[in-house]
Amino acid sequence: MKICTWAGAVVAACLLTPERTSAAADDAALFRVFLIDGSALVSYGEVARVGDRVVFSMPLNADADPSLHLVNIAADRVDWNRTNRYAESARATRYLATRAESDYIALSNDVARTLNEVSQLTDAAKRLALVEGARTALAAWPRNHFSYRSNEVRQMLGMLDDAIADLRAATGGGRVNLSLSTYLGDPPPVIEPLLPPPTPKDAIEQTLLAARIADSSVERESLLDAALGELDRDGSALPEEWTAAARAAAEAELVSERRLDHVYQTFSNGIMARAERRAKLADVRGIERMLVAVDRRDAALGRKRPDAINALVTAVQAKLDQARQLRLARDHWAMREIAFEKYRLAITEPIDLFALFARVKPALEDIRSLAGSTPTSLGATERAIAQIVKRATLIVPPEEFIAAHALIVSAAHLAANAAVTRRQAVMSRDIARAWDASSAAAGALMLSARARSEIQLLLRPPELR
């Protein structure tokens, strides 16, 4: 049958193609990041673009398994047209040197297997469907595989087109010549010539270049340190004059970077100390002037440490927020000072409520520790606590003191309960009741101390804590 003839021809075309050696290039994983000034950096693997930044791993030396340094530069420094063209060339070269032949063999085997199935079928419609499916896959293959073996693929497509035309004629669809329906040109030329792997000298030069264009001082210093390390390691194999000049330049840059670090750190420490003092004084205007001084000083230094300045400005602005909050609190306190003073007089005159608590404190401590309570001490305690409850209940505190004043009332009620319960425990010789009295006394002592502390704090002008 004629279809068998076509199948045999295509299978032969698949099997008789000359075998090509699959060998990985030494620099298969090396890409290039071309800068707009024409210089370039080597990237070990693909480049990642994240927003307005470019991140890639740069080899620090020319070893087969090089040490890598993560580089982060601004995206607007990159010549993206050339960088992308080079990346496409590198991918194509690597693919052609590694996987292309094995992928083509797999394709050939798939086509041969399909046509073998076709030769065994008797249903013309099923044959046609299988051959058309094989043709579709074959036509798409070169576009997705860097046009590898496009001439051989075009030859097989022509055979399949003839087979499809015969099958369509056999099914009554008429013979249609499809041989010109797909045209595949030769593999496209390399769109950006690949550069050779970097030499030890190249690797050091690109490390120094990366240090010059890095935005972060930490990254610059790390790269300069790395370059000096490679000069120490490979110096004997490098041109002596170039090595001396490169070392001197790298050391000078590193000294300059570290001097700037010290200047900015000293400046930042001084600013933060002053900002802390002014925040405690609620000096809003003073801190605002300090922000202006930070910008002025940064400009005088050449704006060499944007990260450090951004961190400093953020910290000073936090102190400014604290100063504004403290200023607001102090203004509020000043407006309410008269009401606060009236409350202070109400709890201290004619008898200080906390002085009364201090008077009964020894008796409450005895009740708490179950150390014994005489009838005289219990009576005096009950009378003093009754006086505290009566006076505290009659006082109407300002809004700001409501919670603290409630502690006084609660402490007085707990103290009264402690005295009554202790008397009941003594009369009944009930140790459980004595422990109940102990708990009430402990609560009274704790709440009275807390109330005293909070009220004293509220009576003072606000401070930065």
C-alpha positions as CSV (number, residue, x, y, z in Angstrom):
1,M,0.0,0.0,0.0
2,K,1.2,3.5,-0.8
3,I,0.9,4.6,2.8
4,C,3.4,2.0,3.8
5,T,5.9,3.4,1.3
6,W,5.5,6.9,2.8
7,A,5.9,5.5,6.4
8,G,9.0,3.7,5.4
9,A,10.5,6.8,3.8
10,V,9.8,9.0,6.9
11,V,11.1,6.3,9.2
12,A,14.3,6.1,7.1
13,A,14.6,9.9,7.2
14,C,14.4,9.7,11.0
15,L,16.9,7.0,11.4
16,L,19.5,7.9,8.7
17,T,20.2,11.4,10.0
18,P,23.9,11.7,11.0
19,E,24.5,11.5,14.7
20,R,25.9,14.6,16.4
21,T,28.1,14.6,19.5
22,S,26.4,16.0,22.6
23,A,29.0,17.8,24.6
24,A,28.4,20.6,27.1
25,A,30.4,23.8,26.6
26,D,32.5,24.8,29.5
27,D,30.8,28.2,29.8
28,A,27.3,26.8,29.2
29,A,25.9,28.3,32.4
30,L,27.5,31.7,31.9
31,F,25.3,34.6,30.9
32,R,26.3,38.3,30.6
33,V,24.7,41.4,32.0
34,F,25.6,44.3,29.7
35,L,25.6,47.7,31.2
36,I,24.5,50.9,29.3
37,D,28.2,52.1,29.3
38,G,29.2,49.0,27.3
39,S,30.8,47.1,30.1
40,A,29.5,43.7,31.2
41,L,29.3,41.4,34.2
42,V,29.3,37.6,34.1
43,S,26.2,35.9,35.6
44,Y,26.5,32.3,36.6
45,G,23.0,31.2,35.5
46,E,20.0,33.2,34.6
47,V,19.5,36.8,35.7
48,A,16.5,37.7,37.8
49,R,14.8,41.0,37.5
50,V,12.7,42.0,40.5
51,G,10.9,45.4,40.2
52,D,13.6,48.0,39.6
53,R,16.5,45.7,40.7
54,V,18.6,43.0,39.0
55,V,19.9,40.1,41.0
56,F,22.4,37.5,39.8
57,S,25.2,35.3,41.0
58,M,28.6,36.5,39.8
59,P,31.7,34.2,39.7
60,L,34.6,35.7,41.6
61,N,37.2,33.6,39.8
62,A,37.8,31.5,36.8
63,D,37.6,28.1,38.5
64,A,35.5,25.2,37.1
65,D,33.4,25.5,40.3
66,P,33.8,29.2,41.0
67,S,33.0,31.0,44.2
68,L,29.9,33.1,43.7
69,H,28.8,36.5,45.0
70,L,25.2,37.6,44.9
71,V,25.1,41.0,43.0
72,N,22.1,43.4,43.3
73,I,22.2,46.4,40.9
74,A,19.6,48.9,39.6
75,A,17.8,47.7,36.5
76,D,18.2,51.1,34.7
77,R,22.0,50.4,34.5
78,V,21.4,47.4,32.2
79,D,21.3,47.4,28.4
80,W,18.4,45.1,28.3
81,N,18.3,44.6,24.5
82,R,21.8,43.3,24.4
83,T,21.5,41.4,27.6
84,N,18.3,39.6,26.4
85,R,19.9,38.8,23.0
86,Y,22.9,37.3,24.7
87,A,20.8,35.3,27.0
88,E,18.9,33.8,24.1
89,S,22.1,33.0,22.3
90,A,23.5,31.4,25.5
91,R,20.3,29.3,25.9
92,A,20.4,28.2,22.3
93,T,24.1,27.3,22.4
94,R,23.7,25.4,25.6
95,Y,20.7,23.5,24.3
96,L,22.4,22.6,21.0
97,A,25.4,21.3,22.9
98,T,23.5,19.3,25.4
99,R,19.9,18.2,24.9
100,A,19.2,18.9,21.2
101,E,20.3,15.6,19.8
102,S,18.6,13.5,22.4
103,D,15.4,15.5,22.0
104,Y,15.5,15.1,18.2
105,I,16.0,11.3,18.5
106,A,13.0,11.2,20.8
107,L,11.0,13.1,18.2
108,S,12.1,10.9,15.4
109,N,11.2,7.8,17.4
110,D,7.7,9.2,18.2
111,V,7.1,9.9,14.5
112,A,8.4,6.5,13.4
113,R,6.2,4.8,16.1
114,T,3.1,6.7,14.9
115,L,3.7,5.9,11.3
116,N,4.3,2.2,12.1
117,E,0.9,2.3,13.8
118,V,-0.6,3.9,10.6
119,S,0.8,1.1,8.4
120,Q,-1.0,-1.5,10.5
121,L,-4.4,0.2,10.4
122,T,-7.1,-0.5,7.7
123,D,-9.4,2.4,8.5
124,A,-8.4,5.3,6.3
125,A,-10.0,8.0,8.5
126,K,-8.0,6.8,11.6
127,R,-4.8,6.7,9.5
128,L,-5.4,10.3,8.4
129,A,-6.0,11.5,11.9
130,L,-2.8,9.8,13.2
131,V,-0.7,11.3,10.4
132,E,-2.1,14.7,10.7
133,G,-1.4,14.6,14.5
134,A,2.2,13.6,13.8
135,R,2.6,16.4,11.3
136,T,1.2,19.0,13.7
137,A,3.7,18.0,16.4
138,L,6.6,17.8,13.9
139,A,5.8,21.3,12.5
140,A,5.8,22.9,15.9
141,W,9.0,21.2,17.1
142,P,11.7,23.5,15.5
143,R,10.1,26.7,16.9
144,N,10.4,25.3,20.4
145,H,13.9,23.8,20.0
146,F,16.0,26.7,18.5
147,S,15.4,25.4,14.9
148,Y,17.5,22.3,15.5
149,R,17.5,20.0,12.5
150,S,15.1,22.2,10.7
151,N,16.2,20.8,7.3
152,E,15.6,17.2,8.3
153,V,12.3,18.2,9.9
154,R,11.3,20.0,6.7
155,Q,12.1,16.9,4.7
156,M,9.9,14.7,6.9
157,L,7.1,17.3,6.7
158,G,7.2,17.0,2.9
159,M,6.8,13.3,3.1
160,L,4.0,13.6,5.6
161,D,2.2,16.1,3.4
162,D,2.3,13.7,0.5
163,A,1.0,10.9,2.8
164,I,-1.9,13.2,4.0
165,A,-2.8,14.1,0.5
166,D,-3.0,10.4,-0.5
167,L,-5.0,9.5,2.6
168,R,-7.5,12.4,1.9
169,A,-7.9,11.2,-1.6
170,A,-8.5,7.7,-0.3
171,T,-11.3,8.9,2.0
172,G,-12.9,10.9,-0.8
173,G,-11.7,14.3,0.3
174,G,-9.7,14.8,-2.8
175,R,-5.9,15.0,-3.1
176,V,-4.6,18.3,-1.8
177,N,-0.9,19.2,-2.1
178,L,0.3,20.5,1.3
179,S,4.0,20.4,0.6
180,L,4.3,24.1,0.6
181,S,2.1,24.7,3.6
182,T,5.0,24.8,6.0
183,Y,8.4,26.4,5.3
184,L,11.1,26.2,7.8
185,G,14.3,28.1,7.1
186,D,17.8,27.3,8.2
187,P,18.6,27.7,11.9
188,P,18.8,31.4,12.8
189,P,22.2,32.8,13.2
190,V,23.5,33.5,16.7
191,I,21.9,36.9,17.5
192,E,24.6,37.9,20.0
193,P,28.1,36.4,19.8
194,L,29.1,34.5,22.9
195,L,32.1,35.7,24.8
196,P,34.8,33.3,26.1
197,P,34.8,32.3,29.8
198,P,36.4,35.0,32.0
199,T,40.1,34.6,32.8
200,P,41.3,35.2,36.4
201,K,42.1,38.8,35.5
202,D,38.6,39.2,33.9
203,A,37.0,37.8,37.0
204,I,38.8,40.3,39.3
205,E,38.1,43.2,37.0
206,Q,34.4,42.5,36.9
207,T,34.4,42.1,40.7
208,L,35.9,45.6,41.0
209,L,33.4,46.9,38.4
210,A,30.5,45.4,40.4
211,A,31.8,47.1,43.5
212,R,31.8,50.5,41.8
213,I,28.2,50.2,40.7
214,A,26.7,48.5,43.8
215,D,24.3,50.8,45.6
216,S,24.9,49.2,49.1
217,S,28.1,50.1,51.0
218,V,28.0,46.6,52.6
219,E,27.9,45.0,49.1
220,R,30.7,47.3,47.9
221,E,33.0,46.4,50.8
222,S,32.2,42.7,50.4
223,L,33.1,42.8,46.7
224,L,36.3,44.7,47.3
225,D,37.3,42.2,50.0
226,A,36.5,39.4,47.6
227,A,38.6,41.1,44.9
228,L,41.6,41.5,47.2
229,G,41.2,37.9,48.3
230,E,41.4,36.7,44.6
231,L,44.4,39.0,44.0
232,D,46.1,37.3,47.0
233,R,45.2,33.9,45.6
234,D,46.0,34.3,41.9
235,G,48.5,37.2,42.1
236,S,51.5,35.1,41.0
237,A,49.7,34.1,37.8
238,L,48.6,37.7,36.9
239,P,50.6,40.5,35.3
240,E,52.7,42.0,38.1
241,E,52.1,45.7,37.2
242,W,48.4,45.2,36.7
243,T,48.1,43.3,40.0
244,A,49.9,46.0,41.9
245,A,47.7,48.7,40.4
246,A,44.5,46.7,41.0
247,R,45.4,46.0,44.6
248,A,46.3,49.6,45.3
249,A,43.0,50.8,43.8
250,A,40.9,48.2,45.7
251,E,42.6,49.0,49.0
252,A,42.1,52.7,48.6
253,E,38.4,52.2,47.8
254,L,38.0,49.9,50.8
255,V,39.7,52.4,53.1
256,S,37.5,55.2,51.7
257,E,34.3,53.1,52.2
258,R,35.2,52.2,55.8
259,R,36.1,55.8,56.6
260,L,32.7,56.9,55.3
261,D,31.0,54.1,57.3
262,H,32.7,55.5,60.5
263,V,31.7,59.1,59.6
264,Y,28.1,58.2,59.0
265,Q,27.9,56.0,62.1
266,T,29.3,58.7,64.3
267,F,26.9,61.2,62.8
268,S,24.0,58.9,63.2
269,N,24.8,58.1,66.9
270,G,25.1,61.8,67.7
271,I,21.8,62.6,66.0
272,M,19.9,59.8,67.8
273,A,21.3,60.8,71.2
274,R,20.1,64.4,70.6
275,A,16.7,63.2,69.2
276,E,16.2,61.1,72.4
277,R,16.9,64.1,74.6
278,R,14.6,66.3,72.6
279,A,11.8,63.7,72.5
280,K,11.9,63.6,76.4
281,L,11.5,67.3,76.4
282,A,8.6,67.1,73.8
283,D,10.7,69.5,71.7
284,V,8.9,69.0,68.4
285,R,10.5,71.9,66.6
286,G,13.9,70.9,67.7
287,I,13.5,67.4,66.2
288,E,12.1,68.8,63.0
289,R,15.3,71.0,62.7
290,M,17.4,67.9,63.2
291,L,15.8,66.2,60.2
292,V,16.8,69.2,58.1
293,A,20.3,69.0,59.6
294,V,20.5,65.3,58.6
295,D,19.7,66.1,55.0
296,R,22.2,68.9,54.9
297,R,25.0,66.8,56.4
298,D,24.2,63.9,54.0
299,A,24.4,66.3,51.1
300,A,27.8,67.6,52.3
301,L,29.1,64.0,52.5
302,G,28.0,63.4,48.9
303,R,24.9,61.2,49.8
304,K,27.1,58.1,49.9
305,R,25.0,56.1,52.4
306,P,21.4,56.2,51.4
307,D,20.5,53.1,53.3
308,A,22.0,54.5,56.5
309,I,20.4,57.9,56.1
310,N,17.0,56.3,55.4
311,A,17.3,54.2,58.6
312,L,18.4,57.3,60.5
313,V,15.5,59.5,59.2
314,T,13.0,56.7,60.0
315,A,14.4,56.5,63.6
316,V,14.3,60.3,64.0
317,Q,10.8,60.5,62.7
318,A,9.8,57.9,65.3
319,K,11.2,60.2,68.0
320,L,9.3,63.1,66.4
321,D,6.1,61.1,66.7
322,Q,6.9,60.4,70.4
323,A,7.6,64.1,71.0
324,R,4.3,65.0,69.4
325,Q,2.4,62.5,71.5
326,L,4.2,63.7,74.6
327,R,3.5,67.3,73.7
328,L,-0.2,66.5,73.3
329,A,-0.3,64.7,76.7
330,R,1.4,67.6,78.4
331,D,-0.9,70.1,76.9
332,H,-3.9,68.0,78.1
333,W,-2.4,67.8,81.6
334,A,-1.9,71.6,81.7
335,M,-5.5,72.2,80.8
336,R,-6.6,69.7,83.5
337,E,-4.1,70.7,86.1
338,I,-6.7,72.6,88.2
339,A,-9.1,69.6,88.3
340,F,-6.2,67.3,89.2
341,E,-5.1,69.6,92.0
342,K,-8.7,69.6,93.4
343,Y,-8.7,65.8,93.4
344,R,-5.3,65.7,95.1
345,L,-6.6,67.9,97.9
346,A,-9.8,65.8,98.2
347,I,-7.8,62.6,98.9
348,T,-5.2,64.2,101.2
349,E,-7.1,66.7,103.3
350,P,-8.1,66.8,106.0
351,I,-6.7,63.3,106.3
352,D,-4.6,61.6,103.6
353,L,-6.3,58.4,102.5
354,F,-3.0,56.8,101.8
355,A,-1.8,57.8,105.3
356,L,-4.7,55.9,106.7
357,F,-3.8,52.9,104.6
358,A,-0.2,53.2,105.9
359,R,-1.6,53.2,109.4
360,V,-3.5,49.9,109.0
361,K,-0.8,48.3,106.9
362,P,0.9,46.5,109.8
363,A,-2.4,45.0,110.9
364,L,-3.2,43.9,107.4
365,E,0.2,42.3,107.1
366,D,-0.4,40.4,110.3
367,I,-3.8,39.2,108.9
368,R,-2.1,38.2,105.6
369,S,0.6,36.1,107.4
370,L,-1.8,34.7,110.0
371,A,0.6,36.2,112.6
372,G,-2.1,37.2,115.1
373,S,-4.5,40.1,115.6
374,T,-5.4,41.6,119.0
375,P,-8.9,42.9,119.6
376,T,-7.5,46.4,119.9
377,S,-5.7,46.2,116.5
378,L,-8.7,44.8,114.8
379,G,-10.9,47.5,116.2
380,A,-8.6,50.3,115.1
381,T,-8.2,48.7,111.7
382,E,-12.0,48.5,111.2
383,R,-12.5,52.1,112.2
384,A,-9.7,53.4,110.0
385,I,-11.0,51.4,107.0
386,A,-14.5,52.5,107.5
387,Q,-13.3,56.1,107.4
388,I,-11.4,55.4,104.1
389,V,-14.5,53.8,102.6
390,K,-16.7,56.7,103.6
391,R,-14.4,59.4,102.2
392,A,-13.4,57.5,99.1
393,T,-17.0,56.8,98.2
394,L,-17.9,60.5,98.5
395,I,-15.1,61.8,96.2
396,V,-15.9,62.2,92.5
397,P,-12.6,61.9,90.7
398,P,-11.8,63.5,87.3
399,E,-12.3,61.2,84.3
400,E,-8.5,60.5,84.1
401,F,-8.5,59.2,87.7
402,I,-11.6,57.1,87.7
403,A,-9.8,53.8,87.3
404,A,-7.1,54.6,89.9
405,H,-9.7,55.9,92.3
406,A,-11.7,52.7,91.9
407,L,-8.6,50.8,93.1
408,I,-8.7,52.8,96.4
409,V,-12.4,51.9,96.9
410,S,-11.7,48.2,96.1
411,A,-8.7,48.1,98.4
412,A,-10.7,49.6,101.3
413,H,-13.5,47.1,100.8
414,L,-11.1,44.2,100.8
415,A,-9.4,45.5,103.9
416,A,-12.7,45.8,105.7
417,N,-13.5,42.2,104.6
418,A,-10.2,41.0,105.8
419,A,-10.7,42.5,109.3
420,V,-14.3,41.1,109.6
421,T,-13.3,37.7,108.4
422,R,-10.2,37.6,110.7
423,R,-12.5,38.4,113.7
424,Q,-14.9,35.6,112.6
425,A,-11.9,33.2,112.3
426,V,-10.7,34.1,115.7
427,M,-14.1,33.6,117.3
428,S,-14.7,30.2,115.6
429,R,-11.1,29.1,115.6
430,D,-11.6,28.3,111.9
431,I,-8.3,28.2,110.0
432,A,-10.0,28.2,106.7
433,R,-11.7,31.5,107.5
434,A,-8.3,32.8,108.7
435,W,-6.9,32.0,105.2
436,D,-9.8,33.8,103.6
437,A,-9.0,36.8,105.7
438,S,-5.3,36.4,104.6
439,S,-6.3,36.5,100.9
440,A,-8.5,39.6,101.4
441,A,-5.6,41.4,103.3
442,A,-3.1,40.6,100.5
443,G,-5.5,42.0,97.9
444,A,-6.1,45.1,99.9
445,L,-2.3,45.7,100.3
446,M,-1.7,45.1,96.6
447,L,-4.5,47.4,95.3
448,S,-3.7,50.2,97.7
449,A,-0.1,50.2,96.6
450,R,-1.1,50.2,93.0
451,A,-3.7,52.9,93.5
452,R,-1.0,55.1,95.2
453,S,1.5,54.6,92.4
454,E,-1.0,55.3,89.6
455,I,-2.4,58.4,91.2
456,Q,1.0,59.8,91.9
457,L,1.9,59.2,88.2
458,L,-1.2,61.0,87.0
459,L,-0.6,64.0,89.2
460,R,2.8,64.6,87.6
461,P,3.2,66.2,84.1
462,P,3.6,63.4,81.5
463,E,7.0,62.1,80.6
464,L,8.4,59.9,77.9
465,R,8.7,56.4,79.2
